[in-house]
Amino acid sequence: MFRVELAVRPRPGVKDPQAEAVQESLARLGHGGVTVDAVGRLLSLTVECDTAEEAERITSDLCDQLLVNPNLETYSVSVGEVA
């Protein structure tokens, strides 16, 4: 069994209204020196399989089929064994 952390972010150049809203709120709170690059989502999955490579492949398939809009988003995967 493997623990998979899947980070999904907007593609560079794609409008990110959530990041813009957070940026504006931070500026209003006096944090003008902080820049919000993107707002995304983090999914934590447990994948039952034999190898980390297989867990990454399964996760990639899930992203392609359901979890990520390839026109607007990109993703990164981190795989570790469940203790």
N, C-alpha and C positions, 0 to 999 in steps of 0.2 A: 504494500500500500504506500502511496506517495501523497504528500501534501503539495498542492500546486497553488502558487500565488500568481494571479493573472491581473496585470495592470493594463487597463484600457484608457487611451488618451485620444483627444482629437488630433487629426493629422495636422502637421504644420501648414499654416496658411488658411485653415478652415476656421470660420467664425466660431468663437467660443463664448456665447452669452453668459454662461455661468462664471467663467474666469473674469469677464468684464465686470459683472456685478460684484464679485468678491473684491476685485481691484478697487472699484469705486468705494465700497464700504471701508476697506482698509485705509484709503486716503482720508475719508471723513473721520476716521478714528485717530488720525494723526500718524499713520504708518506709511507715509509717502515714499519711503526708501525701500519698500517691499514691492516686488513685481510678481504678479501671478502669471506664470507661463501657461498653465492649462489646468482645467478641472476635469478629472476623469472618474473612474471607478475602479475599485479593487475587489476582485472576487477571490475567495479562498475555497478551494475544492479539495476533496479527497478522492483520489483515483485508485481503484483497485486494479493492479496489473503487476507484471514481473520486473520491469526495468524502468529507470528514469526516462530513458529514450522513448519508451512506449507511452509513458504518462504525458510526455511533451507532445507526442504525435496525436494522442487522443484529445488533449487540450486544444491543439491547433485545429483539429477537425471540428471541435465544438465551436471554436471561434469562427471558422469559415461557414458553418451551417446556421449558427444562431446568435452567438454572443457579441459579434463585432460587425459593424457596418464598414466594409473595406473602402468605401468611397469617402467616408468621413473620419474613420478612426484607425488607429494602429494599436498594437498590443505587444507586451513583453511577458514572458513566462519564466517563472523560477520554480524549480522542482527540488523537493527534498524528501527523504524517507520519513515516514511517520514513526515516532519513537514508541 
